């Protein structure tokens, strides 16, 4: 079954929703964003989150020492890089921690879909001039046709299009944030509907 990552977790109310729905991953944003949280906030959220849900720290060109501290303190289980981090950066990070690394690639062309990185997994997202992620916009999914490797898919996903994209691409995981929000906050009904749609098409 396609796995689910719910990103932008920043309140205990969000954690309570996730503990009910039980996605595979919960995203903590440490980069400059309206969903950014502090280390102390992340620590509290992690303490209340179901231990079976893996936490993913989202970063943009962060100091490697900052990331390694979060892994060592068991605040995050996985690392998601959304900036200009190159293979040298990724290899340095890999030498310091054992956590899986996800590298985001913003897709605008077939060449983007073929980019190679030293990361363990790729996350394909929509391109936006000012934003590194969390755009709430889709991209041309046809650019990923025929890709057989495991990857995360993000960008404008919601309960109206999730079944189409799973049937078309069968990604390893889908990553959602604004698609299950109302007025900037996670919405229980929208999240439950999204999960239901995934289950219907991946039974």
Secondary structure, DSSP 8 states (H G I E B T S, - for coil): --EEEE----SHHHHHHHHHH--SEEEEE-SSSTTB--HHHHHHHHHHS-TTSEEEEEESS--HHHHHHHHHTTS-SEEEE-SS--HHHHHHHHHH--SEEEEEEEESSHHHHT---SSSEEEEEE--SS-SS-------GGGGTT--S-EEE-SS--TTTHHHHHHHH--SEEEESGGGEETTEE-HHHHHHHHHHHHHH--
